[in-house]
Amino acid sequence: MAGIYIHIPFCRQKCHYCNFFSVVSKRHLPEVAAAIVREAELQRDYLKGAVVESVYFGGGTPSLLSPEFLSAIMEAVARTHTLSGDAEITLEANPDDVNRESLKSWKRLGINRLSMGVQSFDDEDLHYLNRVHSGGKALECIGLSQEAGFGNLTIDLIYGFPTLSDEKWERNLETVIRMGIPHLSAYALTVEPATALDVLIRRGKLAPVDEVQAVRHFGMLAQTMEAAGYLHYEISNLCTPGNFARHNTAYWKGVPYLGLGPSAHSFNGSSRQWNVSDIKGYLQAVETGAIPHETEILSTGQQYNEYVMTGLRTMWGCREEEIAARFGEAYRSYFAAGMKKHLAAGLVACQNGCHILTAKGKLMADGIAADLFFEND
């Protein structure tokens, strides 16, 4: 079992909060698409023949790709790897790229899941975030996608920023429920250093984010969506039963994956590698038959730390028996000893050796995980 991630680093407009590698010029888009096809050939042995259960086009804005480029990449992936018959094939799409024709072409290419970057259904919020589309356009595109047969649909929403009142946040969540969207990814707005948002806030041109507001919105998210029958299966992800994101769930469970494209990351269980975050450097390397990447060999301690960090974020939690089997008894003992104070504080619940964050603990997930990290291998 494995996954493939394809990074398409092109956007029409850079969102104020974004710190992912992307560019607004599409000048090199054809060359990058061709290089990704070539990289798929170069990387055909990375997953060691594992069956690929999910393919994910992320970015950037992969919905900018023409059907011809998408088809060429999909054909290369199918030619160089073994895809399962029911593989989940996801395309991230911005609402401004969604219309009846694009939906038909994506269907023909075998794409069976859309991830739509909505962020909010309110125009004032979208202006704060520097999004291109309107709230009305987002609603229209969701409806068109559902009519076109994309029942496997997820949208992104952002919370915890100044223009998003509690009432508007509640309306956003109610819209998800009313429209029958089976999967929601919801993220607190984070001001990353050197992003446009960071600069604008420091210059006083935009109001800063409020951590108290973000905590309140997270509570509303959990309460509203769980009451509507959604499973809060990962801190930032909720779905109706049976509609987990297979690709992202594989990340959290430590399943190997191959990343293609500039800045894409790969993981094979014992090492991690990442491609150069530079379009010209990426193109030059692939042209010579080289994979433009750096590699980090993960120690046992680092692998344990990643298991704790990702496992605690999910409803499947961390199991002591799995820690012992994968990393050794010393790590299980270390984990159990460190976990005692979090259990006593009501931040973690344990049942049959499985540790899961409580509602209170989810607000401190990163700190709890860091406290359990093993510092010396």
C-alpha positions in Angstrom: 0.0 0.0 0.0 1.3 3.4 -1.0 0.4 6.9 -2.2 1.6 9.4 -4.8 1.6 13.1 -4.3 2.0 15.5 -7.3 2.9 19.1 -6.6 1.7 21.7 -9.2 3.4 24.9 -8.1 1.3 27.4 -10.1 -1.4 29.9 -8.9 -3.3 32.7 -10.4 -2.8 34.7 -7.2 -0.9 34.1 -4.0 -3.1 34.0 -0.9 -1.9 36.2 1.9 -1.4 33.3 4.3 0.2 30.8 2.0 3.8 29.6 2.7 3.7 26.6 0.3 6.0 26.7 -2.7 4.1 28.3 -5.6 4.5 31.0 -8.2 2.0 33.2 -10.0 3.6 33.1 -13.4 2.5 30.1 -15.5 5.5 30.6 -17.9 7.1 27.2 -17.1 3.9 25.2 -16.6 4.3 23.0 -19.8 7.9 22.3 -18.9 7.1 21.4 -15.3 4.3 19.1 -16.4 6.7 17.3 -18.8 9.3 17.1 -16.1 6.9 15.4 -13.7 6.2 12.8 -16.4 9.9 12.2 -16.6 10.4 12.2 -12.8 7.7 9.5 -12.5 9.9 7.3 -14.8 13.0 8.1 -12.7 11.2 7.3 -9.5 9.5 4.1 -10.6 11.4 2.0 -8.1 11.0 4.3 -5.0 7.9 2.5 -3.7 9.4 -0.9 -4.4 6.4 -2.2 -6.3 3.8 -1.3 -3.6 0.2 -1.0 -4.9 -0.7 2.7 -5.1 -4.1 3.3 -3.3 -4.2 7.1 -3.7 -3.0 9.8 -6.1 -3.2 13.4 -5.0 -2.7 16.5 -7.2 -1.9 19.3 -4.8 -0.2 22.7 -5.0 -0.4 25.5 -5.9 -3.5 25.2 -8.0 -3.5 21.9 -10.0 -6.9 22.8 -11.4 -5.0 25.2 -13.6 -3.6 22.3 -15.6 -5.1 21.6 -19.0 -6.8 18.1 -19.5 -3.8 17.3 -21.8 -1.2 17.9 -19.1 -3.3 16.1 -16.4 -3.8 13.1 -18.8 0.0 12.9 -19.5 0.8 12.9 -15.8 -1.9 10.3 -15.0 -0.7 8.1 -17.8 2.9 8.3 -16.6 1.8 7.3 -13.0 -0.2 4.4 -14.3 2.7 3.3 -16.6 5.3 3.3 -13.9 3.3 2.2 -10.8 0.6 -0.3 -10.0 -2.7 1.5 -9.2 -5.4 -0.3 -7.3 -8.7 -0.7 -9.1 -10.4 1.6 -6.7 -7.6 4.1 -6.2 -8.6 7.5 -4.7 -7.5 10.2 -7.2 -7.9 13.7 -5.8 -7.5 17.0 -7.5 -7.3 20.2 -5.6 -9.4 22.8 -7.3 -10.1 26.5 -6.8 -13.8 27.5 -7.4 -12.8 29.9 -10.2 -11.5 26.9 -12.2 -14.7 24.8 -11.8 -17.3 24.7 -14.6 -19.3 22.0 -16.4 -16.6 21.4 -19.0 -13.7 21.1 -16.5 -15.7 18.8 -14.4 -16.5 16.5 -17.4 -12.8 16.4 -18.4 -11.7 15.6 -14.9 -14.2 12.8 -14.7 -13.0 11.4 -18.1 -9.4 11.4 -16.7 -10.4 9.2 -13.8 -10.3 11.8 -11.1 -12.9 10.7 -8.5 -12.4 13.2 -5.7 -12.2 17.0 -5.6 -10.7 19.1 -2.8 -12.0 22.6 -3.1 -10.3 25.6 -1.6 -13.4 27.5 -0.4 -11.9 28.9 2.9 -15.2 30.9 3.6 -18.6 31.5 2.0 -18.4 35.2 3.0 -17.0 37.8 0.6 -15.5 40.0 3.4 -13.6 37.0 4.7 -12.3 36.1 1.2 -11.1 39.6 0.7 -9.1 39.4 4.0 -7.5 36.1 2.8 -6.9 37.5 -0.7 -8.9 34.8 -2.4 -9.9 35.2 -6.1 -13.4 33.7 -5.9 -16.6 35.0 -4.2 -18.8 33.1 -1.7 -21.5 32.8 -4.3 -19.1 31.2 -6.8 -18.0 28.7 -4.2 -21.7 27.7 -3.6 -22.3 27.4 -7.3 -19.2 25.2 -7.9 -20.0 22.8 -5.1 -23.5 22.4 -6.7 -22.0 21.8 -10.1 -19.5 19.3 -8.8 -22.2 17.3 -7.1 -24.4 17.4 -10.2 -21.4 16.1 -12.2 -21.2 13.1 -10.0 -18.4 14.1 -7.6 -20.0 12.8 -4.5 -16.6 12.3 -3.0 -16.0 16.0 -2.3 -14.0 17.8 0.4 -13.7 21.5 1.0 -11.2 23.6 3.0 -12.4 26.2 5.5 -10.3 28.6 7.6 -11.2 30.0 11.0 -9.8 32.2 13.7 -9.3 35.4 11.8 -10.6 39.0 12.5 -13.4 39.3 9.9 -14.9 35.9 10.7 -17.5 36.4 13.4 -18.8 33.5 15.4 -22.1 33.9 13.5 -20.4 33.7 10.2 -18.3 30.7 11.2 -21.5 28.9 12.3 -23.1 29.7 9.0 -20.1 28.3 7.1 -20.4 25.0 9.1 -24.2 24.9 8.6 -23.6 25.4 4.8 -21.3 22.3 4.7 -24.0 20.3 6.5 -26.9 21.6 4.4 -25.1 20.9 1.1 -24.2 17.3 2.2 -20.5 17.8 1.7 -19.0 14.5 3.1 -15.6 15.8 4.1 -14.3 19.0 5.7 -10.8 20.2 6.4 -10.8 23.1 8.8 -7.7 25.0 9.8 -7.0 27.9 12.2 -5.3 30.7 10.4 -1.6 30.7 11.1 0.5 33.7 10.4 3.7 32.2 8.9 6.8 34.4 8.9 7.6 36.4 5.7 4.1 35.7 4.2 2.1 38.7 2.8 -0.2 38.3 5.8 2.7 38.6 8.2 3.9 41.7 6.5 0.5 43.4 6.3 -0.3 42.7 10.0 3.1 44.0 11.1 2.5 47.2 9.0 -0.9 47.6 10.6 -2.8 47.2 7.3 -4.7 44.1 8.5 -6.0 43.2 12.0 -4.0 40.5 13.7 -5.4 37.0 14.5 -6.7 36.3 17.9 -5.8 33.0 19.5 -8.8 33.1 21.9 -11.1 33.4 18.9 -9.4 30.5 17.2 -9.9 28.3 20.3 -13.5 29.3 20.4 -14.0 28.5 16.7 -12.4 25.1 17.1 -14.9 24.3 19.9 -17.7 25.4 17.6 -16.3 23.2 14.8 -16.2 20.1 16.9 -19.6 20.6 18.5 -21.5 21.6 15.4 -20.1 18.9 13.1 -20.2 16.1 15.5 -23.8 16.9 16.4 -24.5 16.5 12.6 -23.0 13.1 12.6 -19.5 13.9 11.3 -16.5 12.0 12.7 -13.7 14.3 14.0 -11.1 11.7 12.9 -8.1 14.1 12.8 -7.7 17.4 14.5 -8.3 19.4 11.3 -10.4 16.9 9.4 -14.0 15.7 9.8 -16.1 13.4 7.6 -19.4 11.5 7.4 -18.9 7.8 8.2 -16.8 6.0 5.6 -15.6 9.2 3.9 -12.1 9.5 5.3 -9.5 11.0 3.1 -7.5 7.9 2.1 -4.5 9.8 0.9 -4.1 12.0 4.0 -5.0 9.2 6.4 -2.1 7.2 4.9 0.2 10.1 5.8 -0.9 10.0 9.4 -0.6 6.2 9.6 3.0 6.2 8.2 2.3 4.6 4.8 5.0 5.2 2.2 4.4 7.8 -0.5 6.2 9.3 -3.4 6.2 13.0 -4.1 6.6 14.3 -7.7 7.2 17.9 -8.7 9.1 20.9 -7.4 9.3 20.9 -3.5 7.4 17.5 -3.3 8.2 15.3 -0.3 8.6 11.5 -0.3 8.7 8.9 2.6 9.6 5.2 2.4 9.3 4.3 6.1 13.0 4.8 7.0 13.9 8.0 5.2 12.4 11.2 3.9 13.4 13.1 0.9 12.3 16.4 -0.7 12.7 18.0 -4.1 14.3 21.4 -4.6 11.9 24.3 -4.2 13.1 26.0 -7.3 11.5 25.5 -10.8 14.6 26.1 -12.8 16.7 23.9 -10.6 14.0 21.2 -10.7 13.8 21.3 -14.6 17.6 21.3 -15.0 18.0 18.3 -12.8 15.2 16.2 -14.3 16.5 17.0 -17.8 19.8 15.4 -17.0 18.1 12.3 -15.6 18.7 13.3 -11.9 16.2 13.4 -9.1 16.6 17.0 -7.6 16.3 16.1 -3.9 17.8 16.0 -0.5 17.5 13.0 1.8 17.3 12.5 5.6 17.7 9.0 7.0 15.4 8.7 10.0 16.7 7.3 13.3 14.5 5.0 15.3 13.9 8.0 17.7 12.8 10.2 14.8 10.5 7.5 13.5 9.0 7.1 17.0 8.5 10.9 17.3 6.7 11.0 14.0 4.4 8.2 15.0 3.5 10.1 18.2 3.1 13.4 16.5 0.8 12.0 13.8 -1.0 9.3 15.8 -2.1 11.6 18.5 -3.8 13.9 16.0 -6.2 11.1 14.9 -9.1 9.2 16.5 -7.0 6.0 16.2 -4.4 7.4 18.6 -1.2 5.8 19.7 -1.0 2.2 20.8 1.6 1.0 23.3 1.8 -2.4 21.7 2.4 -0.9 18.3 5.2 1.3 19.8 6.8 -1.8 21.3 6.6 -3.8 18.1 7.9 -1.0 15.8 10.4 0.7 18.0 11.2 -1.5 21.0 10.2 -1.9 24.6 12.4 1.0 25.7 10.3 3.4 23.6 7.0 1.9 24.9 8.2 2.4 28.5 9.3 6.0 27.7 5.9 6.8 26.1 4.0 5.3 29.0 6.0 7.2 31.7 5.6 10.5 29.8 1.9 10.0 29.2 1.0 9.6 32.9 0.7 13.4 33.7 -1.4 14.0 30.5 -3.8 11.2 31.5 -4.0 12.6 35.0 -4.7 16.1 33.6 -7.6 14.8 31.5 -5.8 15.7 28.2 -5.6 12.1 27.1 -7.9 9.1 27.5 -6.6 5.5 27.4 -8.6 2.4 26.6 -7.0 -1.0 26.0 -3.6 0.5 25.6 -4.7 3.1 23.0 -4.1 6.8 23.9 -6.4 9.4 22.3 -6.6 13.1 22.9 -9.7 14.4 24.7 -11.5 17.5 23.5 -9.3 19.6 25.9 -6.2 17.8 24.8 -6.8 18.5 21.1 -6.2 22.2 21.9 -2.7 21.3 23.1 -1.8 18.5 20.6 1.5 19.8 19.5 2.7 20.5 23.1 1.7 17.0 24.3 3.4 15.3 21.4 6.6 17.4 21.9 6.6 16.4 25.6 6.6 12.7 24.6 9.4 13.1 22.0 12.5 11.0 22.4 15.5 13.3 22.2 18.4 10.9 22.2 18.6 7.8 20.0 
